[in-house]
Amino acid sequence: MTQTTTLINSAPLPNIPWEARPQGSSAVIWRSARNPIIPHDLIPSSNSIFNSAVVPYQGAFAGVFRCDNTARAMQLHAGRSTDGVHWTIDNQRIQWQPANGQVAEINAFQYGYDPRVVWIEDRYYVTWCNGYHGPTIGVGYTYDFETFTQLENAFLPFNRNGVLFPRKIGGRYAMLSRPSDNGHTPFGDITYSESPDMQFWGRHRYVMGAAGGWQSTKIGAGPIPIETSEGWLLIYHGVLTSCNGFVYSFGAALLDIDQPWRVIARGEPYLLAPQAPYERTGDVPNVAFPCAALVDGASGRLAIYYGAADTVTCLAFAYVDEIVDFVKANAM
């Protein structure tokens, strides 16, 4: 297809995991026929593997995975894949090495979940929901997905869904997050923060909040924002409260390139809602939760990794062009 949206700073990724749109379908986003690509029990220690982050690495793929173990402790594990679909995940959790003596004070690692991974400058940064007297945003990095270094937590508890931008903005690192409470938060808006050094975070700005329908209870940033000629493409999850509990779907918005707290357009309909059996049935029914996206800068193809029913990991496909057009045509 011909691209009308220019991708900025997205390298070609010819080996991106990909399946063509099903014949006769006009869907903007479509599920992999191989879903779930990672079962709940891929490794001996896991009860479930979901809400995980994947990046290109040395001609193949690597990632950080949320693996809730059979004691139901939430932990982070490293994994690798040659094709982005079939994964080898370490059975032992990541052992984070503190960057210095001060970080060692917070290195107990009570729990970790819902990671994101992004390449910035010279390393892969990892953010996750880190247990430190309640949930906050943990920050660390790796060069090789074998040794992982922990930095200071970005924010005070309570916070979730910390998602870094893939480059500095105005000379500072930038992150989206969702301040919350200590429980299964029945509210939540997306905010923006900046840091000169990946340690001290400030200049907090409101981005957008819960709206109607599928995103009426709370929202949170999903994969790393994608830089385009139309703005930062943000795929995010939204939650509605039904008579049977929370329902997690995901949609998209466009943010201003230089001031990402300014929303250019925000899609009113969802892109994907929990409708497949593996999204509706599991440890937490009715959840489709995106955490990572691979982009082929040459073709605009997009592979989105998402957790289903807090149990398994799945893939969906789209074109950046079509999502941008969808958001602009269906803006609220």
C-alpha positions in Angstrom: 0.0 0.0 0.0 1.1 3.6 -0.5 2.0 5.5 2.7 0.5 8.9 3.2 1.7 9.2 6.8 5.5 9.6 7.0 7.2 7.5 9.7 10.0 9.4 11.5 12.9 7.6 13.1 11.4 4.2 12.4 14.0 1.8 10.8 13.0 -0.8 8.2 12.1 -4.1 9.9 11.7 -6.6 7.0 11.4 -9.5 9.4 8.5 -8.0 11.4 6.0 -10.8 12.4 3.2 -10.3 9.9 0.0 -11.9 8.6 -2.0 -10.3 5.8 -5.5 -8.9 6.5 -8.0 -11.7 6.1 -9.6 -11.8 2.7 -12.8 -9.8 2.5 -12.0 -8.0 5.8 -11.9 -4.2 6.0 -10.8 -4.2 9.7 -8.3 -1.5 10.7 -6.7 -4.1 13.0 -6.8 -7.8 12.8 -5.7 -10.7 15.1 -3.1 -13.3 14.4 -4.5 -16.6 13.4 -1.8 -18.1 15.7 -3.1 -16.5 18.9 -2.3 -16.9 21.6 1.4 -16.9 20.5 2.6 -17.4 24.1 0.7 -19.8 26.3 0.2 -19.3 30.0 2.6 -22.2 30.9 5.5 -21.7 28.4 8.0 -21.9 31.3 7.7 -24.3 34.3 7.4 -21.5 36.8 4.5 -19.6 35.1 0.8 -19.4 35.9 0.4 -16.8 33.2 2.5 -14.8 30.7 0.9 -11.5 29.4 1.2 -7.7 29.2 4.8 -7.9 27.9 7.2 -5.8 25.9 9.1 -6.8 22.7 11.8 -4.9 20.6 14.0 -5.7 17.6 17.4 -7.0 18.7 20.4 -8.0 16.7 18.4 -9.0 13.6 15.9 -10.9 15.7 13.8 -10.0 18.8 14.1 -9.7 22.5 11.8 -8.7 25.3 10.8 -8.4 28.9 7.8 -10.5 29.9 5.3 -10.4 32.8 5.3 -13.9 34.2 3.0 -14.4 37.2 4.4 -17.6 38.8 2.5 -20.4 40.5 2.8 -18.6 43.8 1.0 -15.8 42.0 3.9 -13.4 42.4 4.2 -10.9 39.6 7.7 -10.9 38.1 9.7 -9.9 35.1 11.6 -12.3 32.9 13.8 -11.9 29.8 13.1 -13.6 26.5 14.3 -14.0 22.9 12.9 -15.0 19.6 14.1 -15.4 16.0 10.7 -14.5 14.5 8.8 -12.5 17.1 6.2 -15.3 17.4 8.0 -18.3 18.9 9.7 -17.4 22.2 12.2 -18.7 24.6 11.7 -17.1 28.0 14.0 -17.5 31.0 12.5 -19.5 33.8 14.2 -17.4 36.4 13.1 -13.8 36.9 15.4 -10.9 36.0 17.8 -10.1 38.9 18.1 -6.3 38.8 21.5 -4.9 39.7 21.3 -1.5 41.5 23.0 1.3 39.6 24.5 2.6 42.9 24.2 2.4 46.7 21.2 4.7 46.8 19.3 2.5 44.3 20.2 -0.5 46.4 17.9 0.9 49.1 14.9 0.2 46.9 16.2 -3.1 45.3 14.0 -5.5 47.3 11.8 -6.0 44.2 8.5 -6.8 45.9 6.9 -7.3 42.5 7.1 -6.1 38.9 4.5 -6.2 36.1 3.4 -4.7 32.8 6.8 -3.7 31.4 7.6 -1.5 28.4 11.0 -1.5 26.6 12.5 1.1 24.3 15.8 1.9 22.6 17.0 5.4 23.5 20.4 6.6 22.4 22.7 3.7 23.4 20.7 1.2 25.4 17.3 -0.4 26.0 15.4 1.2 28.8 12.8 -0.8 30.7 9.9 0.7 32.7 7.5 -1.3 34.7 5.0 -1.1 37.6 7.3 -1.6 40.5 6.3 -2.6 44.0 7.7 0.0 46.5 5.2 0.5 49.3 2.6 0.3 46.6 2.8 0.5 42.8 5.1 3.0 41.2 7.1 3.3 38.0 10.4 1.4 38.0 13.1 2.4 35.6 16.2 0.4 34.4 18.2 -0.5 31.4 20.0 -3.3 29.6 22.4 -3.6 26.7 22.1 -7.3 26.1 18.9 -8.6 27.8 21.1 -10.6 30.1 22.3 -8.0 32.6 19.8 -5.5 33.9 20.5 -2.3 35.9 17.9 -0.7 38.1 17.7 3.1 38.4 15.6 5.2 40.8 11.8 4.9 40.7 10.4 7.7 38.5 7.5 8.7 40.8 6.1 8.3 44.2 3.5 5.6 44.7 0.9 5.2 43.3 1.4 5.1 39.6 1.1 2.6 36.7 1.6 2.4 32.9 4.9 4.3 32.7 5.7 4.6 28.9 8.9 6.4 27.7 9.1 8.3 24.4 11.7 6.9 22.0 13.8 10.1 22.0 14.3 13.2 24.1 11.8 16.0 23.6 13.1 19.5 24.1 16.4 18.0 25.3 14.7 15.9 28.1 13.6 12.3 28.5 9.8 12.1 28.4 7.4 9.6 29.9 3.6 9.1 30.0 2.1 7.6 33.2 -1.2 7.1 35.0 -1.3 8.2 38.7 -3.6 5.8 40.6 -4.3 4.4 44.0 -3.1 1.3 45.8 -6.0 -0.9 44.6 -7.5 -2.0 41.4 -7.9 1.6 40.4 -11.5 2.7 39.4 -10.1 5.9 37.8 -7.1 7.1 35.9 -5.9 9.8 33.5 -2.8 9.9 31.3 -0.1 12.4 32.4 3.2 13.6 30.9 6.5 14.1 32.7 10.1 15.1 31.8 13.6 14.4 33.1 17.0 15.7 32.3 18.8 12.5 33.5 16.3 9.6 33.8 16.4 10.1 37.6 14.6 13.3 38.5 11.1 13.8 37.0 9.1 16.9 36.8 7.1 19.3 34.5 4.1 17.2 34.9 1.3 17.8 32.4 -2.2 16.5 32.0 -2.7 14.7 28.6 -6.2 13.2 28.6 -8.7 11.4 30.8 -11.4 8.9 30.7 -14.2 9.6 28.3 -17.4 7.7 27.2 -18.1 4.1 26.2 -15.1 1.7 26.1 -12.9 4.2 27.9 -15.3 5.6 30.4 -13.6 4.4 33.7 -9.9 4.9 33.1 -7.2 4.9 30.4 -3.5 4.2 30.2 -0.7 4.5 27.7 0.2 1.2 25.9 3.2 0.7 23.5 6.0 3.2 23.0 4.6 6.2 21.0 5.3 6.1 17.3 6.7 9.3 15.7 4.8 10.2 12.5 4.3 13.3 10.3 0.8 13.6 11.8 2.0 13.6 15.4 2.9 10.9 18.0 0.7 7.9 17.5 -0.3 6.6 20.9 -2.0 3.3 21.3 -3.7 3.2 24.7 -6.0 1.0 26.7 -9.4 2.1 28.0 -11.6 0.5 30.6 -15.4 0.5 31.0 -17.2 -0.8 34.1 -19.9 -3.3 33.2 -22.3 -5.2 35.5 -19.7 -8.0 35.4 -16.6 -5.9 36.1 -14.0 -4.1 34.1 -13.6 -4.5 30.3 -10.3 -3.6 28.8 -10.1 -2.5 25.1 -7.6 -0.4 23.2 -7.7 2.5 20.8 -5.5 5.3 19.6 -4.8 9.1 19.7 -2.4 11.6 18.0 -0.3 13.8 20.3 1.6 17.0 19.3 5.3 16.2 18.3 6.8 19.0 20.4 4.3 19.2 23.2 3.0 15.7 23.6 0.6 16.7 26.4 -1.5 18.4 23.6 -3.9 16.0 22.0 -4.4 16.5 18.2 -7.1 13.8 17.7 -8.5 10.9 19.7 -10.5 8.1 18.3 -13.9 7.6 19.8 -14.4 3.9 18.7 -12.0 1.3 19.9 -9.5 -0.5 17.7 -9.8 -3.9 19.4 -12.0 -5.1 22.2 -12.1 -8.5 24.0 -14.2 -10.6 21.7 -12.1 -13.7 20.9 -12.4 -16.6 23.3 -8.9 -16.2 24.7 -9.6 -12.6 25.5 -12.9 -13.3 27.2 -11.8 -16.3 29.3 -8.9 -16.5 31.6 -7.6 -15.3 35.0 -9.2 -11.9 34.4 -11.9 -12.1 31.7 -12.6 -9.5 29.1 -9.1 -7.9 28.8 -7.1 -6.9 25.7 -4.1 -4.9 27.0 -1.4 -3.6 24.6 2.2 -3.2 25.8 4.4 -3.2 22.7 4.4 -2.5 19.0 6.9 -3.3 16.3 7.0 -1.0 13.3 8.5 -1.6 9.8 9.6 1.9 8.8 9.7 0.9 5.1 6.1 -0.3 4.8 4.2 1.1 7.8 3.3 -2.4 8.9 2.6 -2.6 12.6 2.6 -5.7 14.9 1.0 -5.1 18.3 1.6 -7.4 21.3 -1.1 -7.5 23.8 -2.1 -9.5 26.9 -5.4 -11.4 26.8 -7.5 -12.1 29.8 -4.4 -11.6 32.0 -3.4 -15.1 31.0 -1.7 -15.2 27.5 0.2 -13.1 25.0 -1.3 -12.3 21.6 -0.5 -10.5 18.4 -2.6 -8.1 16.2 -1.6 -6.4 12.9 -2.3 -3.1 11.3 -0.9 -0.3 9.1 0.2 2.9 10.8 -1.4 4.9 7.9 -4.8 3.3 8.5 -4.8 3.8 12.2 -3.9 7.5 11.8 -6.7 7.9 9.2 -9.1 6.1 11.5 -8.3 8.4 14.5 -8.7 11.5 12.4 -11.9 10.3 10.8 -13.4 9.2 14.1 -12.1 11.8 16.5 -14.3 12.6 19.5 
